[in-house]
Each structure stands twice: as C-alpha cells, then as structure tokens.
Amino acid sequence: MSTSLPKFPRPIFKPREIRLADEAHWYVEAEWEDGTIEEIGRFKSISEAWDWIARQSTAWLEERGR
C-alpha cells in the first residue's frame, strides 16, 4: 500500500446553494488543500451539481492540468 500523496491532489467538491431575493441556483465548490475555493458552474438543482461532480469533475481537473 502506497502512503505517498498524489502528484496533483484533488480538491474537495461540494454542492452549494445561492439564494437571492428573486432567484436561487446551485454551484459546485472546489476547495483545494491550500484553502483556495473556486466556484464552478451554475446548476438548477442539487442533483445537477452532484451529477457534474460524478461525471465531469475528473475531466475538469485534467483540463486545468492539476
């Protein structure tokens, strides 16, 4: 079993909701190991945000070269 850290660590992905007076939407929060947080996308529901995490987050990371 390897105990070394991956060369490019993955962020922690979490769905988050934004509620404003006249609208609400979801986004995915990517929190990196250094505490940096990125907001990704704009989704109509929490299930769409979870789907993005499950199906597209790996490609997003590869595209960024991290």
N, C-alpha and C positions, 0 to 999 in steps of 0.2 A: 504494500500500500504506500503510495506516494503522499508525503506530507508537504510537498513544496506548493507554493502559491502559483496559480496560473500566471502566465506571462502578461496577459491583459485581463485583469479582473472585471467581472460583470458588475454592473450596478444592480441595486435592488429596485425592482419595478413595482409600483403601487398605483392602483387607480385612485383618482381624486376627483371630487365634485366641486364645481364652482357654481354658486347660486348668487344671482344678481336679482335686483327688484323685478325685472321683466323676463328673465331667462335663466336657464340652468344648462350646464353641459359637463361632460367628464373629460379628463385628460389623464395621461399616464405620467407619473413622476418617476424619474430615474435618479436615484441617489447613489453617487459614486463614493468610493472608500474615503476620499478626502473631504467628504461632506458637501461637495458641489451637487446641486439639484438642477435637473433640466425638466422642463415641461414638454411633453411630446403629444402632438395630435389634438384633436377636438372630436369627441365622440358623443353620440346621442344617449348612450346608456352605459351602465357599468359593465354589462355583458360585452358590448363592443370594445371597451377598454381592455377587459380580460382577454378577449379574443386576439387583440393586437399583441398583447404580451405573449400569449401562447404561440401565435403563428408568425409574427413579424419582428419580434424584438431581436432575434438572432441575426437576421438579415440587416437590421438597423445597425447593430454593433459592428458587423463585418464591413458595412459601407463606411462607417466612421473610422475604420482602421484601428479600433481599440482592442 
